[in-house]
Amino acid sequence: MTPLDETTFLTGANAGFIAELHVRYLADPNSVDASWRGFFAALADPPESVTREIAGPGWGEARPRIIGNGHLAAPAIELPKTLPPDLHRAALDSIRAVALIRGFRVRGHLIANLDPLGLSGLASHPDLEPATYGFTEADLDRPIFINDLLGFQTASLREIVAALKAIYCGNVGVEYMHIQGLEERRWIQARIEVPRNQTEFTPEGKRAILERLTAAEQLERFLDRRYTGTKRFGLEGAEALIPALEQVIKRGGQLGMKELVIGMPHRGRLNVLTNVMGKPFAALFSEFQGNPANPEDVQGSGDVKYHLGTSTDRDIGEIRMHLSLTANPSHLEAVNPVVLGKVRAKQRQRGDTACDEVVGLLMHGDAAFAGQGLVHESLELSGLKGYRTGGTIHVVVNNQIGFTTSPSQARSSPYPTDVAKGNQAPIFHVNGDDAEAVVHVTRIATEFRHRFKQDVVVDIFCYRRHGHNEADEPAFTQPLMYRAIASHPTVREVYAGRLVGEGLLTAAEVDAVTTDFLARLERDFETAKNYRPNKADWLEGAWSGLAVASGDERRGETAVATELLHEVGAALTRVPEGFHLNPKIARQLEQKRQSIERGEGIDWATAEALAIGTLCAEGTFVRLSGQDSCRGTFSQRHAVLVDQENEQRFVPLNHVRDGQAQFEVLDSPLSEAAVLGFEYGYSLAEPHALVMWEAQFGDFANGAQAIIDQFIASGEAKWLRMSGLTMLLPHGYEGQGPEHSSARLERYLALCGEDNIQVCNLTTSANYFHALRRQVRRDFRKPLIVMTPKSLLRAPEVATPLSEMGPGTSFHRLIHEIDPIAPAAKVRRVVLCSGKVYFDLAKARREKKIDDIAILRLEQLYPFPARSFAQMLAGYPNAELVWCQEEPENAGAWSFLDRRIEKALATIDIKMKRARYVGRPEAAATATGLMRRHNAEQARLVGAALAA
Ligand SMILES: Cc1ncc(C[n+]2csc(CCOP(=O)(O)OP(=O)(O)O)c2C)c(N)n1
């Protein structure tokens, strides 16, 4: 199209195109076609008037204006010219200035000087250009009335822009205008605008920052010299992290913090462990020499240095601060919910309902923070009843790389921290080369968290001086970045230069700081040669009095006096005067009341309530969290009753007796990993509570697989940290399809080893009662995985008499034959099974009048009760053994039990040597989605188990 022979081209629809051409033409006339060149030359108009013309008449729809670099900007602010000219101009100036100030508050961070390498970031943005708001060069020095904004009454445009740049575009970029709360925004504004977003540090403060930077830098160098090529995931490039953490501790302490629970990834961990947590350098050096972190006689598989946790007390002036760094797996960000759960448990222990005393601090890598979904899941917990911890301080070590991946491939969002915006967290981006700025924003972040009890993020823009680990060559993938890094001074050098420049220290004094620290490292290096850890710390503090698990049966004291069972039963069915109970629930409660009174037919949910209620009455706090756990997925629990008139909620088990412990039951957000991780963390900090997590269906628990594999199954072995967490996994092969049938028993069994967890599939409500109580009525803690039932919840066969929970009763790992069948010697087959299939088998056996097949139930699959099992089977000298399961052959307990059964049978003199498999054939999906097929399969497997 040539412009001049086309009469219709000057339409609004073409405005953007033409304006863009015009802008290009103005920048370089030769960059547009010759005919356009002629056209624009003929117009000879200033660009703005042209674009306004093209955009259509003034009464038409407002169109975006294209400025300078091609960005779209809002139309400049205009006022109707009905005011006297002076007033008109003054009003217009003020309005434009306010809009400009707002532009900086919202987007100033975009042009802040954040990247120490100067490789990323924008030079300008239209929202930050005075021209965008209608100002011209001529307006620069005219006084503008802005009434106290930025601390000015009146100021010139020049002064306003200078102030805005200092506040919002220096070495700190603040994102806070997304926060909905006016008070929070105003607080941040006041905190940063008046002091121009900087802290005036005292000479002592400056020296302390230099010392911390020196310690951070020199430790890494020392390790590099002494253990060249050993992985340490050094902090170099992000040394400002260390004074920043120091600031959290110091300022936090002044504000009433007594305990800081920390979670962090590999990067810089050794530095944090020693330089912040106070772990002796000698201990670290000893680990580098290949010695274990714990005494040799302590069991456990150990873990690499950069996963280990520790806890210490540090005295900060008058204040004693307890610091604990949570052990974590390699799985980045997996530790986040664990830390949050620990914080919550510790807050409860201290009665810190205001969340002032115990604070969580999480560190993150930029790639991991942006990439891992668990970050979002964990952030979502922050405001929720039952999970809130009064806000977490997040510090991102934003070294602008993830292993070898550049930010452009690591995320779509502008910043790695954008996920926290949904949480209304203010985000302080800061140039990691400006250590004072880093400490300054960390102080504000600590204050913000204290003041508003909300999450807050400090994003330290920095770089990674070496490869992902010290053996990697980063120039393979980021040659330009690494060329820039090679000639870039260290953070300490930058800061030391600044202090020398300010005249605070001489070069010799700076060097002395380094040599003093190095001398200390050398001394500790010598000590390390003889360093021996003298004790493991795992049974200290809240854990003192507990012991390492031992013994076979481990029943614990789980029986309860009959009077207490009745006391809890009465409370369970009691509602306050005037409470409008749903009539269906009223009927259910009445049935419960009758069954407890009769002492017969205690169903699954009632047994659970009795276990919880008796524990609470005895003073043990109980926490149950999961999706819809208050009611129960299958409407069986009703732990929380809802008034039908006003929706007030009532938890009967919190009204058993005066002075009882609380039952905290919570509907969790729809997350598996974060909530399970949280409860695991809770259980780490609180051994004297029964902490339960419930899956909606067991099928969904694999959304939390990393928490299960990396923490629950292996935490004790790796880090000497016990947990008594209980996982309830509702399931049932009942024709509901592949994702509503299996709790993936096989997964948990595959994880079993070294007495790490307990896996149960229970068939009586009394056994469930004892299994739950057993968790907190023994002197050790182990995670418990319970395959909980669905249809069996209401099955009369599962219900037991109250007396089975009363005096003299306990948990049973195996349940013997209970039907009257032929004498054991005449039994031709023993069918061993676990869970619901038992009832199908027993029913079919009764219907077929078979009396020479015994059916035994394995209630606890792990630890496998080998001795009891062998003793039980020894009673059937002439029988063959069948293992019957509902799951496909490649699932369920078969693969796990096969060899264990064989081994146990080898210990007795008996005909049967191994078990024969009866169950569904192997399958890719856990179950069929077709009810008819399910029924046929089920009938077939039950038939096969009982066949002649
Ligand atoms: C969940 C998970 N996936 C993958 C890895 C492998 N991995 C280890 S470090 C790393 C890069 C992390 O980058 P970033 O979060 O930016 O931290 P940095 O190492 O740069 O400090 C990756 C992908 C891991 N540890 N965890």
The ligand as an SDF file (V2000), in Angstrom:
LIG
                    3D

 26 27  0  0  0  0  0  0  0  0999 V2000
   12.9960  -30.3650   42.7780 C   0  0  0  0  0  0  0  0  0  0  0  0
   14.3700  -30.3550   42.1970 C   0  0  0  0  0  0  0  0  0  0  0  0
   14.5380  -30.4530   40.8730 N   0  0  0  0  0  0  0  0  0  0  0  0
   15.7580  -30.4350   40.3280 C   0  0  0  0  0  0  0  0  0  0  0  0
   16.8620  -30.3300   41.1140 C   0  0  0  0  0  0  0  0  0  0  0  0
   18.2650  -30.3090   40.4990 C   0  0  0  0  0  0  0  0  0  0  0  0
   18.8700  -28.9850   40.7380 N   0  0  0  0  0  0  0  0  0  0  0  0
   19.7070  -28.7860   41.7500 C   0  0  0  0  0  0  0  0  0  0  0  0
   20.1710  -27.1910   41.8820 S   0  0  0  0  0  0  0  0  0  0  0  0
   19.2930  -26.7590   40.5140 C   0  0  0  0  0  0  0  0  0  0  0  0
   19.3020  -25.3360   40.0470 C   0  0  0  0  0  0  0  0  0  0  0  0
   18.7720  -24.4220   41.1000 C   0  0  0  0  0  0  0  0  0  0  0  0
   18.7770  -23.1130   40.6540 O   0  0  0  0  0  0  0  0  0  0  0  0
   18.3630  -21.9450   41.6210 P   0  0  0  0  0  0  0  0  0  0  0  0
   17.0970  -22.2600   42.3070 O   0  0  0  0  0  0  0  0  0  0  0  0
   18.3850  -20.6770   40.8500 O   0  0  0  0  0  0  0  0  0  0  0  0
   19.4890  -21.9690   42.7400 O   0  0  0  0  0  0  0  0  0  0  0  0
   21.0720  -21.7530   42.5430 P   0  0  0  0  0  0  0  0  0  0  0  0
   21.6940  -23.1220   42.4690 O   0  0  0  0  0  0  0  0  0  0  0  0
   21.2820  -20.9490   41.3250 O   0  0  0  0  0  0  0  0  0  0  0  0
   21.4860  -21.0390   43.7700 O   0  0  0  0  0  0  0  0  0  0  0  0
   18.6500  -27.8590   39.9920 C   0  0  0  0  0  0  0  0  0  0  0  0
   17.8070  -27.8110   38.7960 C   0  0  0  0  0  0  0  0  0  0  0  0
   16.6480  -30.2710   42.4910 C   0  0  0  0  0  0  0  0  0  0  0  0
   17.6530  -30.2270   43.3550 N   0  0  0  0  0  0  0  0  0  0  0  0
   15.4060  -30.2590   43.0090 N   0  0  0  0  0  0  0  0  0  0  0  0
  1  2  1  0
  2  3  1  0
  2 26  2  0
  3  4  2  0
  4  5  1  0
  5  6  1  0
  5 24  2  0
  6  7  1  0
  7  8  2  0
  7 22  1  0
  8  9  1  0
  9 10  1  0
 10 11  1  0
 10 22  2  0
 11 12  1  0
 12 13  1  0
 13 14  1  0
 14 15  2  0
 14 16  1  0
 14 17  1  0
 17 18  1  0
 18 19  2  0
 18 20  1  0
 18 21  1  0
 22 23  1  0
 24 25  1  0
 24 26  1  0
M  CHG  1   7   1
M  END
$$$$
